Amino acid sequence: MKKLLVLLVCLPILLASCTKDNATISLTFKKGTAVYADIEEVRSVELVSTPRMIENAGKLFIGENYILIGENGKGIHVLDNTDPSNPVNIGFLQLPFTKEFFVDNHMIYAESQYDFIKIDLSDINNPVMVDRVEYAFAEAIENADGLVLVGFSYETVTRSFKTDSEEAEELKDSYYLYCDYNNSVIPASSVPSSFVGSERGVKGTVNKIAVYSNHVYVVSNSKLHTFQDSPSNIMLVGSTDIGWDNETIYAEGNHLFIGTQSSMIIMDVTTPSNPIETSTYNHPNSCDPVLPIGNVAYLTLRTADFTGCSGDENTLEVLDISDLNNPEQITSIPMSSPYGMTMINNTLYVGEGVNGMSIFDAVDPTNPILINSNTSIVAYDVIEHPSIPNRILTTSDFGLSQYEVNATTMETIFLSEIAY
């Protein structure tokens, strides 16, 4: 049984259209229609299903001989990549309302609305649900009939608010405004991260989930959630407020590097169940994955678009993190629109979205030198193959592409594409 009720989710997508007049403000935002459902029916959906068409791809993981592609809000496609020139879609994992997942030692860790799920993928032809942590990210938000909020549908509208209204106040700290079926504001901090959205061994830099020492860490907009992991179950051990606009997380050594729209936060996980902030490096407002390599960390700062990344920064920042208590900038390299990145054999690959992929010589990690820029590639994240040298995968709005990179010329040779 499902019931639809009107809800507002406000995203100021055209800031230039906002005006103040007689203590009111006009905003162009996205109005959402709330979808409520019986949460137990959602949870009881069969995990394994037959292959289906990739329509709205999200997260990506590349294994030794398989590829996982997230289908936003629905689940994960499983592809056999034994022959990289011809990947074969072999199955689908049904995870309603999922957006984020991560893989470590053939275990999938995935959010599914309020819940956090662990799946054993040791046999790609027979995935098994290991455990589910119910209401890991938020308490249930119910309507008058006891049905639970499970998502939104959207349309763009323009509305005016009083500048001292609860709606205007909420928008000062968030790009979103949530209202329940009675039109009362829901604080953004109480909405599960899966509603507001948008690999281990080989990791992309645009993940919201990381694994370290039998613990799993998930960043939402304002919190770091810590789970203790064992072979047979997974358990939430704490949720820590770490500020607003958290975007990415990367585990390196006994530290977590968290990218936010205004900073890089370094968390000490020497005691894995109790992350402690080591330091914060502030930077201009932007969207920014983090890639720590030894005593150097790379940040890509991207702005000048309408996805919540206000500002005019489009740079690759190189930081000295030899003293984790005091990260310092070494240099800043102008770029067009930097997104995700990876380092392979002292070569740094940076995806620039529709502007291509840039390749840097990083033999001296403090001074990366541009050696090639391929503008024919659309690359948002760049991921290396876990075992085949000079094999990379790139993600775009159009699909997943695989390339061989010539170690001498740095030329990228196209192998295959999985179209979305």
Secondary structure, 3 states (H helix, E strand, C coil): CEEEEECCECCCCCHHHCEECCCEEEEEEEEEEEEEECHHHHHCCCCEECCCCCCCEEEEEECCCEEEEEECCCEEEEEECCCCCCCEEEEEEECCCCCCEEEECCEEEEEECCEEEEEECCCCCCCEEEEEECCCCCCCCECCCCCEEEEEEEEEEEEEEECCCHHHHHHHHCCCCEECCCCCEECHHHCCHHHHCCCCCCCCCCCCEEEECCEEEEECCCEEEEEEECCCCEEEEEEEECCCCEEEEEEECCEEEEEECCEEEEEECCCCCCCEEEEEEECCCCECCEEEECCEEEEEEECCCCCCCCCCCEEEEEEECCCCCCCEEEEEEECCCCCCEEEECCEEEEECECCCEEEEECCCCCCCEEEEEECCCCECEEEECCCCCCEEEEECCCEEEEEEECCCCCCEEEEEEEEC
